[in-house]
Amino acid sequence: MPAMARKRWKLLLEKNPQFRADAEEAAVLALRDKSLGVITCGLGLRYYLENEDDWASAHGGARPSHLHIGRYPLGFEKIRRLAAHVDKLLVIEEGYPFIEREINGVFSAPLPVEGRLSGAIPLDGELSADSVRDALGLAPRDTLPAPAIRIAQRPPQFCQGCPHADSISALSEALKGEAEFFAASDIGCYTLSALPPWNAVESCVDMGASIGMARGASCVGQKKSVAVIGDSTFYHSGMTNIVDAVAHRTSLTVLILDNSTTGMTGAQPTISPGSRLPALLEGLGVEREHIRLLEAHRKNHETNVAAIREELYYEGVSVLVLKRECLEHLKKARRS
């Protein structure tokens, strides 16, 4: 509530000095060699410690001055003490260079600061012991030679016999020859339909976004807007977009790929059986005659293509549920 939020914000601001004092106390500072100061946080500490002995061996036994930060807001007093003691700073942190940005401008005298922003540690990719080793100016570790093997690239693809492959194949053929269409995907195994040989969908943002994006495309004049979403994702965050599309009489075709499980993340159970989808969709406002139940199987390809093509020309919200159990889920059930 706004009235409470304003009071809580004032209280939070009043507590900020104590938060900063606690962070200052928790930070561990060791002032040692003056040539280099290292600031670490998170997993960066472990990667630094893996290489500290080698740095010391290369510098006559001396170890870098080191400050480990484990809390926010940052305690700038120890950072300033470290900066005043050393000739150069190296910031080792995961992901975004947050600390490296925060400490800019807090020193009384100019000081070289290296890290992700400077390029000493790659700005992209994961932090690793090897990338930290390189930033410390150490030679790569000796490793066992490995034979050079050229391995052909194998892009991700649908499992053999995956029902989604049959569903996407039907959608692709239904759209073939259409001069204007937009197909938005959600996040799931079916997102692979963006890759060759399918090239069937054009966007993937987050769970539930497909229906909203397809509706947005339809609202700005895009003909034949299609959303592809899995049954689990539909239950998670797709239903509200259906309600919105129905309320605004949007011309939209939704394909719900019902494989009876949450396949992408390990075959967890869905919150509701697919048999309830038609009643649920009708309750959300979709007209009964435009809720189509199809079996996602190669033998039904022509029937499914015809059904999808027919609903593409409907001026309203239509939903096609293409159902067949995930084969990996079926194998798992048979083993148990």
C-alpha positions in Angstrom: 0.0 0.0 0.0 1.4 3.5 -0.9 1.0 4.9 2.6 2.9 2.0 4.2 5.5 1.9 1.3 6.4 5.5 2.0 6.9 4.8 5.7 8.9 1.6 5.0 11.1 3.5 2.5 11.9 6.1 5.1 12.7 3.4 7.6 15.0 1.6 5.1 16.9 4.8 4.5 17.4 5.3 8.2 18.8 1.7 8.4 21.2 2.2 5.5 24.1 3.5 7.6 23.9 0.4 9.8 23.8 -1.8 6.8 26.9 -0.1 5.5 28.6 -0.4 8.8 27.8 -4.2 9.0 29.1 -4.7 5.5 32.3 -2.8 6.4 32.8 -5.0 9.4 32.1 -8.2 7.4 34.6 -7.4 4.6 37.9 -9.3 5.1 41.0 -7.1 4.4 44.6 -8.3 4.3 47.2 -5.7 3.4 50.3 -7.4 2.0 52.2 -6.8 -1.2 51.9 -3.2 -2.5 52.1 -4.0 -6.2 48.6 -5.5 -6.5 45.4 -5.4 -4.6 42.6 -7.9 -5.3 38.9 -7.4 -4.6 36.8 -10.6 -4.7 33.2 -11.4 -4.1 31.2 -14.6 -4.4 32.8 -17.5 -6.3 35.5 -15.2 -7.5 37.2 -15.8 -4.1 37.6 -19.5 -4.8 39.1 -18.9 -8.3 41.5 -16.3 -6.8 42.6 -18.7 -4.0 43.3 -21.4 -6.6 45.9 -19.1 -8.2 47.2 -17.2 -5.2 50.1 -19.6 -4.4 51.3 -19.5 -8.0 51.3 -15.7 -7.9 53.3 -15.7 -4.7 55.8 -18.2 -6.2 56.3 -15.8 -9.1 56.8 -12.8 -6.9 59.3 -14.0 -4.3 56.7 -15.4 -1.9 54.8 -12.1 -1.5 51.0 -12.4 -1.7 48.7 -9.7 -3.2 46.8 -7.5 -0.8 43.3 -8.8 -0.7 39.8 -7.6 0.2 36.8 -10.0 0.1 33.3 -8.4 0.0 30.3 -10.5 0.9 27.6 -7.9 1.6 25.8 -4.9 0.0 25.9 -1.9 0.4 29.6 -1.8 -0.1 31.8 -0.7 2.8 34.0 2.0 1.1 36.4 2.5 4.1 38.2 -0.8 3.6 38.2 -0.3 -0.2 39.9 3.1 0.3 42.4 1.6 2.7 43.2 -1.1 0.2 43.5 1.4 -2.7 45.8 3.7 -0.6 48.1 0.7 0.0 48.5 -0.7 -3.5 49.6 0.4 -7.0 46.9 -1.4 -8.9 43.5 -3.1 -8.2 42.0 -6.2 -9.8 38.3 -6.8 -9.3 37.2 -10.5 -9.6 33.4 -10.9 -9.6 30.9 -13.0 -11.4 28.6 -11.7 -14.1 28.0 -8.0 -14.4 31.0 -5.8 -13.2 29.0 -4.3 -10.4 31.7 -3.6 -7.8 34.1 -2.4 -10.5 31.6 0.3 -11.5 30.7 1.1 -7.9 34.3 1.9 -6.8 35.0 4.3 -9.6 35.4 7.8 -8.1 35.8 6.7 -4.4 39.7 7.0 -4.4 41.5 10.1 -3.3 44.1 9.6 -6.0 44.0 8.1 -9.5 44.5 4.3 -9.4 44.4 1.7 -12.2 41.5 -0.7 -11.8 41.3 -3.8 -13.8 38.5 -6.3 -14.2 35.7 -7.1 -16.7 35.3 -3.5 -17.8 39.0 -3.1 -18.6 39.1 -6.4 -20.4 41.5 -8.1 -18.0 38.7 -10.6 -17.4 36.3 -11.3 -20.4 33.1 -9.3 -20.1 31.1 -12.2 -21.5 31.1 -15.8 -20.5 31.5 -17.4 -17.1 34.2 -16.6 -14.6 36.7 -19.4 -14.2 40.0 -20.2 -12.5 41.8 -19.9 -15.9 40.3 -16.5 -16.7 41.4 -15.3 -13.2 44.8 -16.8 -13.7 45.2 -14.8 -16.9 44.1 -11.6 -15.2 46.8 -12.2 -12.6 49.4 -12.3 -15.3 50.2 -16.0 -14.7 51.1 -18.4 -17.5 48.5 -21.2 -18.3 48.8 -24.3 -16.2 50.5 -27.3 -17.7 47.9 -29.7 -19.0 48.1 -33.1 -20.6 48.1 -32.9 -24.4 44.9 -33.9 -26.0 44.6 -35.1 -29.6 43.0 -32.6 -32.0 39.6 -34.2 -32.8 37.3 -32.5 -35.2 33.8 -33.1 -34.0 30.9 -32.1 -36.3 28.5 -29.6 -34.8 25.3 -31.2 -33.7 22.6 -28.5 -33.0 19.8 -29.4 -30.6 16.9 -31.1 -32.1 13.6 -32.8 -31.2 13.8 -36.3 -29.7 13.1 -39.0 -32.2 9.3 -39.3 -32.5 8.7 -36.2 -30.4 5.0 -35.1 -30.8 6.1 -31.5 -31.1 7.8 -32.3 -34.3 4.5 -33.5 -35.8 2.7 -30.4 -34.4 5.3 -28.0 -35.9 5.3 -29.8 -39.2 1.5 -29.3 -39.4 1.8 -25.6 -38.6 4.6 -25.1 -41.1 2.6 -26.6 -43.9 -0.5 -24.7 -42.9 1.4 -21.5 -43.2 3.1 -22.4 -46.4 2.2 -20.0 -49.2 0.9 -17.4 -46.8 2.3 -14.0 -47.7 1.9 -12.5 -44.3 2.0 -14.2 -40.9 3.7 -14.0 -37.5 4.4 -17.0 -35.3 5.6 -16.5 -31.7 6.9 -19.3 -29.6 7.1 -19.8 -25.9 9.8 -21.4 -23.8 9.9 -25.2 -24.1 11.2 -28.0 -26.2 9.1 -26.6 -29.1 11.3 -23.5 -29.2 13.6 -25.7 -31.2 11.2 -25.1 -34.1 13.0 -21.8 -34.6 15.9 -23.7 -35.9 16.4 -25.5 -39.3 14.8 -27.4 -40.8 11.6 -25.9 -39.3 12.2 -22.2 -39.1 8.6 -22.0 -38.0 8.6 -19.4 -35.2 10.1 -15.9 -35.0 10.3 -15.0 -31.4 10.8 -16.4 -27.9 11.0 -14.1 -24.9 9.8 -15.7 -21.6 7.1 -18.0 -20.3 3.7 -16.9 -21.4 4.9 -14.2 -23.8 3.9 -16.0 -27.0 0.2 -15.2 -26.8 0.8 -11.6 -25.7 3.3 -11.0 -28.6 1.0 -12.6 -31.1 -1.9 -10.6 -29.9 0.2 -7.4 -30.1 1.2 -8.3 -33.7 -2.5 -8.8 -34.5 -3.5 -5.5 -33.0 -1.1 -3.6 -35.2 -2.5 -5.2 -38.4 -0.4 -8.4 -38.7 -2.5 -11.0 -40.4 -2.6 -14.6 -39.2 -0.9 -14.2 -35.8 0.0 -17.5 -34.2 1.2 -18.4 -30.7 2.8 -21.7 -29.9 2.8 -22.6 -26.2 3.1 -25.8 -24.2 0.4 -27.0 -21.8 2.6 -26.4 -18.7 3.6 -22.9 -19.8 -0.1 -22.2 -20.6 -1.1 -23.1 -17.0 1.9 -21.1 -15.7 1.3 -17.7 -17.5 -0.7 -18.1 -20.7 -4.3 -18.0 -19.4 -4.4 -14.3 -18.6 -3.3 -13.4 -22.2 -6.2 -15.6 -23.5 -8.6 -13.6 -21.4 -7.1 -10.4 -22.7 -7.3 -11.5 -26.3 -10.9 -12.6 -25.9 -11.9 -9.4 -24.2 -10.5 -7.3 -27.1 -11.8 -9.7 -29.8 -8.3 -10.2 -31.2 -7.8 -12.3 -34.3 -5.4 -14.9 -32.9 -4.6 -18.6 -33.4 -3.1 -20.4 -30.4 -1.5 -23.8 -30.6 -1.3 -25.5 -27.2 1.1 -28.4 -27.5 -0.1 -30.8 -24.8 2.5 -33.5 -24.1 1.2 -34.4 -20.6 4.3 -33.3 -18.8 6.8 -30.5 -18.3 9.3 -32.1 -20.7 12.1 -29.5 -21.0 13.0 -29.4 -17.3 12.8 -33.2 -16.5 9.3 -34.5 -17.0 7.7 -33.0 -14.0 3.9 -33.5 -13.8 1.6 -30.7 -15.0 -0.8 -29.1 -12.6 -3.9 -30.3 -14.5 -4.7 -33.1 -17.0 -5.1 -32.1 -20.6 -8.6 -33.4 -20.7 -9.6 -30.3 -18.7 -8.2 -27.8 -21.2 -11.4 -27.5 -23.4 -13.6 -26.6 -20.4 -10.9 -24.2 -19.1 -10.6 -22.5 -22.4 -14.4 -22.2 -22.7 -14.4 -20.7 -19.2 -11.8 -18.1 -20.3 -14.1 -17.0 -23.1 -13.0 -18.9 -26.2 -16.0 -20.0 -28.3 -16.6 -23.8 -28.1 -16.6 -24.3 -31.9 -13.2 -22.7 -32.1 -11.6 -25.0 -29.5 -10.1 -27.9 -31.5 -8.7 -31.1 -30.1 -6.2 -32.8 -32.4 -3.8 -35.7 -32.1 -0.2 -34.8 -32.8 0.7 -37.8 -35.0 2.1 -38.2 -38.4 -1.0 -40.2 -39.5 -3.2 -37.2 -38.8 -1.0 -34.7 -40.6 -3.4 -33.7 -43.3 -6.3 -33.4 -40.9 -4.2 -31.2 -38.5 -3.0 -29.0 -41.4 -6.6 -28.4 -42.6 -7.8 -27.6 -39.0 -4.9 -25.1 -38.4 -5.4 -23.5 -41.8 -9.2 -23.1 -41.2 -8.6 -21.4 -37.8 -6.0 -19.1 -39.3 -8.8 -17.4 -41.2 -11.1 -17.0 -38.2 -11.6 -13.4 -37.1 -11.3 -14.1 -33.4 -9.5 -16.2 -30.8 -9.2 -19.8 -31.7 -7.3 -22.5 -29.8 -6.0 -25.8 -31.2 -4.8 -28.4 -28.6 -2.4 -30.8 -30.2 -2.1 -33.7 -27.8 0.3 -36.7 -27.6 2.4 -37.8 -24.6 6.1 -37.0 -24.5 8.0 -40.1 -25.4 10.7 -39.5 -22.7 7.9 -39.2 -20.1 6.3 -42.4 -21.5 9.7 -44.2 -21.2 10.1 -43.0 -17.7 6.6 -44.1 -16.7 7.2 -47.6 -18.1 10.5 -48.0 -16.2 9.0 -47.1 -12.9 
